[in-house]
Amino acid sequence: MAEEVNLVKDLALILISAGVFTIISKALKQPLILGYIVAGFLVGPHMGLFPTVTGTETVSQWSDIGIIFLLFALGLEFSFRKLLKVGSSALITAMTQCVGMFIIGYVVGEALGWSNMESIFLGGMLSMSSTTIIIKAYDELGLKNSTFAPLVFGALVFEDLIAVVLMVLLSTLAVSNRFAGGEMLLGLGKLVFFLILWFLVGIYLIPTLLKKARRYLNDEILLLVSLGLCFVMVTLAQLAGFSAALGAFVMGSILAETLESEHIMHLTKGIKDLFGAIFFVSVGMMVDPQVIVQYWGTILVLTITVMAGILFFSTSGAILAGQGLDNAVHAGFSLAQLGEFSFIIAGLGCSLGVMRDFIYPVIITVSVITTFTTPYMIKAGTPAYEFLLRRLPDTFVAKVNSFAGQDRGNSPAAQNEWRKLIKDLAIRMLLYGVILVALNIGSHLFLDKFIESHLDGLSVFLRHLISVVVTLAVMAPFIVGLAISGTQISRSSLKLIREKQSNIWPVISLALLRILIAMGFVVSVIASRFDLSFWAILLILVSGVCFFYIGRRSISRFTAVEDRFMANLNEKEQSQRRMAPVSASVQDKMAGYDVSTEVFTISPDSSCIGKPLRDLPFRHKSGVNIVKIMRGSHNIMVPAGDEVIYPYDKLLAVGTAAQLSEFHADMAASIHQAEESGEFELEPVVLTAESWLTGKTLRETDMRRTGCMVISVISDGQVITNPKPDYLFKAGDTVWLAGEKSACGWWT
């Protein structure tokens, strides 16, 4: 019982201290994150000024759950489809930062006199920025819809993936004391395999199940289902050897492709904020003042290295990725802090005995310091960009920005048709190949054992035959999907053949290669249970080629699995296009530019009501354009200047992020703040023979005209609530009057 009491006491202490210091932070116009960290520092085990948390292990578990919810929320807001849109840019930015900081970290470790292994681990610890800190800071600063936000979030996701591989490499290096490139490639391959498998299976199953159960899903059930799915994926990720945070992010990304994503985001926001607060408080609790005093020089050197190094390498990476100077500078200033994986890598090094114990609290302190500076660094991005714009040569800025424009201008239509064809083929073969490999592995792990335990009376030949037949039956749709051409591949192939007749032979060769690879999976399933001769394998391959060639038109109809997957993947986007065609068109055509749309609802208290558009300073003051007015079921496209604004009109504005922000402020300023007048009262009145109401019906009084109404009447011991208009008042009735005191006093 004592443990439960301590648990409740610790939780109360954490939440109260977090609440108090976040109020102080808000009053001082500081980010809430700083309040959380200060609260953790003051109630942590290293300070004696306030009551101290006793169960630090329990708090650590809660903070782990906080990371799960924060990454789950990130996945809901930043799906894999968005990641693919900035994929190459985010990957280049993340790789440049990680490689550059790894080298710098190793050099700094050597300069500080640390051992070779400690320097290697330091390079890994300094490579990763903080996903959770940036999510929280962007949320508080209102930057989630900025032009550089997709680049930053994409880079953070790739950094988390790189961190998983790095931990595998560092673990192997610490144990074997030698560099094992094979282990790194194996870890990377394993990571890619599971990510693709989880995404494919999740997109195929989860949207379909949610759609079928939609009429049964209220808020409570949807919350339980979504959180249950999150923790199922967390469990699977940990069983596969990955972090819980990665599993939460993957499930969030899968649910982000469903129609319920925004609803789930709303339902889980309170839980995310609660456990996120516990996480940031726990980070503050790790700060040890004695360590700061003893190793202040090391902490200062590492802090400067982190902030300056990440700023330089991430900005350089974004420029190399063709993101332009503006986005690159903002991304660099946003990423300049240590992340959660730094804690994990530091803990890994200490647990493996290759790092001294003081390094862990030093890294924690550096992380906390850079967490403090993160909101200010993000805010400093704009003045830093303006400073560089004034100081850098115009030719350099123009070249960087023109490089960014060329990068955005490379539409699929302008790319080489052969590149498109090979890219589509590679993606198709990779996706179907992952599923087929997973099914083959699952067959050996589960199906063979099941048959052996339940059909042990059959001969070995029959058991293997049953296993082969069942496995191939399950794999059949995916073998067909791998062997046949998708719509885009067929379109590109026909276009190449029309352009040049000789292209038919390489196109046929690619199709033949795809069929042979598909039949290779068939051969692998059979060969793993039976001994096959060379001629048997050749016969299977030739039979497969003939089968797919002769029946390709009929076989192409049996693509229900692929059709369902693509329908689920595109369902949310198509729904958004139907609901908001203008916004979808701007998002598609202007992707990569600082141009976006936002809907503003006209308040009934707005001073804009009754005025035509031309008399409103929208265009001249904020710079936005109103491209659509939604009035009930009626839409006015590109409204004229004489269009009058009505209450509850929805204005679709287009402009830059700064213009939309200023427009939002103008709309808020146009609302009249109404003040309550008069005193409302609810009082009983007992009617006498001389009362004015006595002998009159409620309709005859016309009481509502003066701002007073009858709520209830007690007559002869009977309570009549909301009496009808023909009710006749009589002496002795108790009448409950409601309204302003001045109005109701007249009737008494």
N, C-alpha and C positions, 0 to 999 in steps of 0.2 A: 504493500500500500504506500510505503514511503516513496518508492520510485515514481508512482503515479502522481503523488503530490508534488515532487520535485519537477516532474515533467510539465505539469500545469503551471507551476511557479515560473519555470524558465520561459515557457511560452508567453505567459503574461508579461514578464519582464522584457522580453524581446519586442513584443508588439507595442507595449506602452512606450518604451524608449524610442522605438522607430517612429511611432506616431508623434511624440513630442518633438523630436529633432527634425522630422520632415515638415512639421508646422513652422518651426524656426527657419528652416531652409526656404520654405515658401514665402515667409514674411520677408526674408532677406533677398528674395528673388534669385535663389540658388537652386541648382538641380536637386531633385529628391534623392538621387543616388548618394550625394554627399551626406545628407541627413542620415541615411541608412548606415553608411560606413562609420560616421562619427558615433552613432548610437552603439554599433557593435564594438567599437574601440573602447568606449567608456564602460560598457557592461561586460566586457570580456574578462578572461581570467588574469590578464596582466595589469589591470588597473584596480585600485582599491578605493576609488572615490565614491562609487555607487554599488548597490547590490550586484552580485556577480552571478552569471549563469553557471550552474553546476554540471549539468549533463552535456558537455561539449560534443560527445559522440552522437547524441540524439539530434543536436542542432546541425551537425554535419550531415546526418541522414536527411533532415528536412531541407537543407540547402541543396543536396543532390536532387531531391524532388523538385525544388525550385528551378534548377537548370533544365530538368525534363520539361516542365511546363513552359519555360521561356523558349526553348528550342521547338517545342510543339507549336507554340504561337507563331514563331518565325516561319515554320513550314506552312502554316495556314495562310500566311500573308505572302509567301514567296515560293511559289510552286516550281516544279521542275520545268514546266513550260517557260516560265519567266527566266529560269536559270539558263535554258538553251538559247534564249534571245541575246543574253549578254555572256554566253558561255566562253567564247574565246577571249574576250576582253577581260572577264573576271579571272580566267585561268592564268593569263599572262601576268596580270597584276599580282595575283596570289603567289605565283611561282617566283616572280622577280623579288617580291618581299621576302619570301621564305628562304630562298637560296642566298640572297644578299645578307640577310640578318643571321643566317646560320654561320656564314663565313666570318662576319663581324663579331658575332658572339664567341666563336672559337678563338679569334685573335685577341679579344679583350680578356678572355679567361686565361690564356697563356701569359698576357701582360700582367695580370694580377697574381701570377705565380701559382695558379691552380694546376692540378694534374691534367694530363692529356685527356683522360676520360671525363673529368669534370668540365673541361673546356668544351668537349663535344656535346655533353648534355646541356651546357649553358647556351650553345648555339641553337639547340632545339628549343629551349625554353624561351629564347628571345625572338623566335620566328613567328609566333602566333599572336594575332590581335584578339580582342575580347568580343565575342558575338553578343553575349548577354548585356554587356555594358553599352554597346552601340545601339542595340535594340531599344533599351530603356531611354538612352539619351535622345535618339531620333524621335521616339514617341513623345517625350516631354517637349522637345524643341519643334515638333510639327514638321519633320523633314522626311517622313516616310514616302511622300509623293514627289520628292525632289528628283531632278534629272540624274543626280549622281547616286541616289539611294540604290537602284538595281545593281550598279557596279560594285558598291561597297558590300551589299548583302551577298552578291554572287562570289566576291573574293573571299568573304568570311566562310561561306559554305565550302569552297575549295580548300581553304586553309584547314578547316576541320577534317576534311578527307585526307589532306596531306599529313595532318597530325596523327591520324590513325596509322598510316604507313610508317611515319617516323618513329612511333612508339614500338612498332614491331622491329624496326631496324635497330633502334637503340637497345632494346631488350636483348636481341641477338648479339649485338656488339658487346654489351656488358657481360653476358654469360660466357661467350666464346673468346672475347678479347681480340676479335678480328672482324674485318669488314666482310659482310656476306651479301653481295648484290643479289644472289639468287633468292635469299629470304625476303628482300625488299620487293623484288618482282612478284614473288609468290603472294606476299601480303597485298600488293596492289591489285593483282589479278583476282584474289579472293574478295577484296572490297568491291571491285567493279562488278564481279559476278553476282554478289548478293544484292547490291543496289539495284541492278537491272531486274533481277528475279523478283525482289520485293515490289518494285514499282509495277512491273507487268502484272503480277498476280493481284496486287492491291487495286490497280485501276480496273481490272476485269471483274473482280468480285464485289468490292465495297460499294461503288456507285450503284451497281445493279441491286444489291441487297437493300440499300437505303431507299432506292426508288420504289421497290416492291413494298417496303414497310412504311412508306411516307405517311399514310393516313393514320397509322398507329403512333407516330412519333410526336409526342408533346415535348416541352422543354426538358422535363425531368428525364424522360427516356433517352432523348437525343444526347443529353449531357453524359449519362451513364454509358451509352454505347460508344461515344467518341473517346471518352477517357479510357474505357476498357480496351478499345482498339489501340490507343496510344501505348498503354502499358504492355499489351501483347507484343507490339513491335519492339518495345524496349527490351522485353525478355528475349525475343528472338535475336536481337542485335547482340546482347550479352552472351547468349549461347554460341553465337557465331564468332565470338572473340572481339567484338567491337564495343564502343562506349554506349551507355544508355542514352546520352544526348543525341547521338547519331540516329538511333532507332526512333526517338521522339520526333526528330526533324523529318525523317522519311515518312512516318505516318501523317504528320501534318501536311507534307507535300502531296500525299495521296488524297487526303480529305479536301485539300485545296482545289482539286479538280471536280468536286461534287457541287451540286446546287445548294447544299446545306452548309457550305464552308463559312459564309459570313454569319450565319446563325450560330454555328459552333463557336466561332471566334467570339461572338457576343456572350455566349453562355459560359465560356471558360475564362473570360477576362478577369473576373473577381478571384478565381482560384490562382490564376497566373500571378496576379498582383500580390496575393498573400504570400505564396511560397517564394516568389521573386524577392520580396522584401526580406524574408528570412535568409535567403541566399546572400544578399548584399550585407546584411547585418553580420552573418557568419564570416564574411570576408574581413570586415572591420575587426572582428574578435581575434583574428590571426595576427594582428599587428602587435609586436612585442617591443615596448619602449627600450628595453635593455639591448636588444639586438640593434635597434636604430642607433643608439649611442655608441655601441662598440664597433659597428661596421658602417658608420655613416659615410665614410669615404667610398667604400665599395658600392653602397646603395646609390650615392650621388652619381658615380661613374656609370653604373648600369642604367639609371633613370635617364641620364642624358643620352646614352647610347641607344636606348629603346626609342625615345621620342624623336631624336634626330635621324637615327638610322631608318626606322619604319617610315617616317615622313619622306625621306629621300627616295627609298627604294619603291615604296608603293606609288608615289607620284610618278617616278620614272617608268614603272611598269604600266601605269594607266596611259601615259603618253605613248609608250611603245605600242600599246594595244589600240591606239587610234581614238582615244576618248576626248581629246581636246584639252587645252590648258585648264579651263574652268573646272570640268569634272575631275581631272587628275589632281588638282590642288586640293579640292574639297575631299576627295577620297583619301589623299595622303594625310591630311589633318584629322580625318575621322578615325583612321586606323592606328594612330600613334599611341598605343597602350598594350600592356600584356594581357593575355587571355586566360581562360580557365584551364586550357590544356597545359599552360606553363606550370600550374599547380600539380597537374597529373604527372607531367614529365619529371618535375622535381621530386614528387613523392615516389615515383618509380625508381629514380636514381638512388634515393636514400634507402628504399627497401631492398634494392639489389646490392647495397653496400659499396657502391662506386663513388658516392658523394659524401662529403662531411655534413653533419647535421645542421650546421649554421646556415647552409646554403638555402634550405627550404624557407625559413622565416625571412631571409634576405629577399628572395624572389617574391614572397607574399607582400613584403613592404614596398618593393618597387611596383608591383601590380597595383597596390592601393594608391600609391602616389600618382601613378599614371591614370588611374580611375578618377581621382580627384580632378586631374587636369583635362580629362576627355571632353566634358561639355564646353570648356573654354577653348580647347583646340578646335572643336567643331565650329564654334562661333567665329574663330579666328580665320577660318578658311576664306571667307569673303574678302576681308581687308587684305589678306595675304595675296589673293588673286589680283585684286586691284593694284596692289603695290607692284607685283611682278609685271602687270600689264603696262604700268608706267615706266618701269626700269628696263625691261627686256627689249631688245631690238624688235621693231615692227616686223621685219622680215622673218625673224624666228617665230614670233607668235602666229603670223599668218601661215607659215609653213606647218606648224603644229596643228592649227585649227583646220587647215585645208586637208591635211592628212586624215583628220577625224571625219571631215565631210566625205572624203573619198571612201573611207571605211564604211560609212553608213550608206553610201550610194550603191554599194555592190549588191543589188537586188538579185534574186534567183534567176530572173529573166535575162540578166546580163552575164551570167556565168556561163562558162563553157559547158555544152550539153554532155560531153563525156564525163566531166567532173561531177555533174549532177547525177548521172546514171551510176557511176561508181560509188558515189557517196550513198545514194539510196540503197544500192545493193549491199554495201558494207553494213549499213544500219540494220537492214532486214536480216542479213545472215547473223549478225551479232545477237539481235534480240531473240530470234528463233533458236539460235544455237544455245544460248543460255538456258532457255526453257527445256530444250531436249537434253542437255547435259544434266540439269537438275532432275528431270524425270528418270533418266538412266541411273543416276546415283541413288535416288529414292527407291527405285525398283530393287537395287541390290541390298539396300539397308533395311527395307521394310517388307517388300513383296516376297522376296526369296525366303526370309525368315518365317513369314506367315505361312507360306506354302509348306515349308519344311516341317513346321510344328503341327499343322492341321491336316496335312495330306501325307503323313509319313508312311502310310501303307502303300502308296504308289511307288513305282520304280523311279530311279533317278532321271531316266529319259523323259518320262511323262511329267514329272515335276518341273524339269527345265523347259519342256515344251509349253506347259501352261504358263510359266513365267514369261517366256518369250512372246506368246500370243497376247497375254494381258498387257504387257509393257508396250508392244507395238500398237495395240489397239488404242491405248491412251496417247501414245506419241503420234498417231496417224495425222490428226489435224495439223500439228505443228510441222511434221515432215512435209505435208502438202504445202503449208504456208512458206516453208523454206524453199521448196522446189519451184513453185510457180511465181509468176511476176505480179507485183502489185500494180495498181492503176498508174502511179507516177512512173514506175519503171517501164511499163508497157508504152506509155506515152512518149517517154524519152527515146526508147528503142525505135519506135516507128518514125519519130522525127529524124533520128540519125540515118535510118535507112533511106528515107525520102531525100535527104540532103545529098547522100552519096551511096550509091548502090553497093559499093565494096564494103560498106560498114556492116553488111549483113553477116559477114563471117565472124568478126570479133563479137558482135551481139550474140550470135548463136553460141560462140565459145563460152561467153559468160553465162548464158543460160544452161549450157551443158555442165559447166563447173558447179553451178548451184545445185543441179540435180544430183551430180556425183557426191557432193558433200552431204546432201539429204540422205542418199542411199548409204553413205558411209555410216550414218547413225544406225541404220537398219543392220548393217553388217556388224557393227560393234555390239549391238544387243544380242545378236545370234551367236557371234564368236565368243562372247563371254560365257556362254552356257554349253556350246558344242564346238568340237574341233572342225574347222572348215579348211578345205583344201584351196589351193590357188584358183582352180577352175570353178569351185563353188562360189567363191567370192566374186569372180569375174562374171559368172552367170547372174548373180543377184544384181550386180551393178548394171549390166546390160539390160536385164529385165526391167529394172527401175527406169532407165532412160527411155526405153520403148513405151513403158506404161505412161509416163508423164508426157511424152511427146504425142502419142496417139490420143490420149484422153485429156489433153490439157484444157480443151474448151469445156468439157463436162466437169472436170475436177475443179476448175476455177469457181464454180458455183458453190462449192462446199467450203466456204470461208466464214462460217458463222462466228467462229471464235474471234477472228481478226475484226470482223464487222462490229461485233459487240464491244471489243476493246476500243476501237476507234470512235464508236458512238459515245462511249463513256468518257473518253479523253476529250472529245470536242463538245460535249453536251453543255458545259458551263459557258464556254466561249460563244457557242451559237445562241444560247439563251440571252447572253449579254448583248449580242449583236441585234437580236430581235427587239430587245427592250430599249437599247440605246444605240441605234445605228450611226448617229452622228459622232458620238464619243468613240465608238469602235473604229470608225473611219479615220478620225484624227489620230488615234493611238497607233493604227497600222501605218498610215502614210507618213506620220511625223515622228516615228520611233527614233530615238537617239537625239532628237532636238528638244530644246526647252520650250515645248508647246504641249499643253494639256487642257482638259476640260473639267468643269466642275458645275454642279447644279446648286442654285441658290433659290430658296423658297422665300417669297415676299411675305413678311409678317403683316398681319392686319393693322399693326400699329406703326407701320413704316410711313415716312413722309413722302415716299415715292408713289403712293397710291393715287390714282386719278391723273397722273401726269404722263404725257407722251415720252417715248424714249429719247427724242431729240432734246427734251428739256432736262434730261438727267445727265450728270457729268461723268457717266461711266467711262465712256471712250476717252474723254479728254483728261480725266484725272488719273484713273488707274491704268488705262491703256487696253482694257479688255474689250472684246467684241461679243455682243449677244447674238448667237446664231440660231437660237430656238427658244420659243416660249411655249411651255406646256400648261394648258388651262383646262383642267379636268380631263376629258377624253379628246380634247381638241388641241392639235399641235400647230403652231405658227412657225414655219421655217423661214429663216432670214427675215425677221420682222422689219417693217418699214419704220421710219422715224416718227410717224404719227400714231404708232400703235400705243394704246393707253395701258398702263399697268394696273392690274386688279389684285385684291388680296388673295393670297395663296397661289399666285402665279409662280411657276417654276422656271427660272431663267437659266438656260444653258450657256455659260460663259466660256470663251476660249482665250487663252493668253499664256504668258510665262508663269512660272511658279511665283515670282515676285509680284507680278500684276494681279494674279488671282488672290494672293494674300492681302494686297492693298484693297482690292475690291471687296473682300470679305470684311475688312475693317470698315469700309464705307457703308456697307449694308448694315452692319451692327450699329453704326453711328446714326443711321437714318431712323432708327426705331425710337418712338417716343416712350419714355418711361412713365407709365401711368401710376399715379399714387392713389391709394385708397382714401376715400372721403366719407365722412359720417361714421357713426358707430352702429355696428350690427348688434341686434339683440333678439333674443327668443324669450318671450315673457308670457305668463298666463294672465288672462283677464276674466274675472267673474262678472257676467252680465246681470244687471238689475233691470227693473221695469223702466227706469229712466235712461238706460244706455241707448246710444244711437243705433247700435246693431240690432237691438231687440225688435222682433217683428219683421225683420227684413230677410230676404234670401241672400245667399252669397253672391248671386249674379247681380242683384240690385245694388250691392255696395260698390261694385267696380273698383275693388280695393287695390288690385295690382297696378292700376294706373298711377297710384301715388307711391309705389315702391314697397308695399306691404302685402303680406299674404297670410292665409290661415293654414297652419300646419295640421292642427288636430283640434277636435272638439270633444269634451267630456260632457255628455248629456244623460241624465238619469242613471249614472253609474256605468254607462256604455261609452267606450272610446271609439270615436270615428276619426280615422286618419285620412287626410286629404278629402274632406267632404265634397259632395257633388254640388254643382252650381245652384240647384234648386233647394238646397238645405235651408231651412227656416230657423233663424236664431231665436231663442226664447230666454226669458229670465231664469237665472240659475245655471245656465251653460257656462262651462269653463272653456274659454277660447285661447288657444296658443297662437300668438301672433309672431311673425318673423319678418325682419327687415330693418331698415335704418330707424334709429330711435326717433328722429324727427318726424318720419312718416307714420310710424305705428302709434306714436303718442296721440295723434289727432283722433284715432279711432277709439281710444280708451276714454 
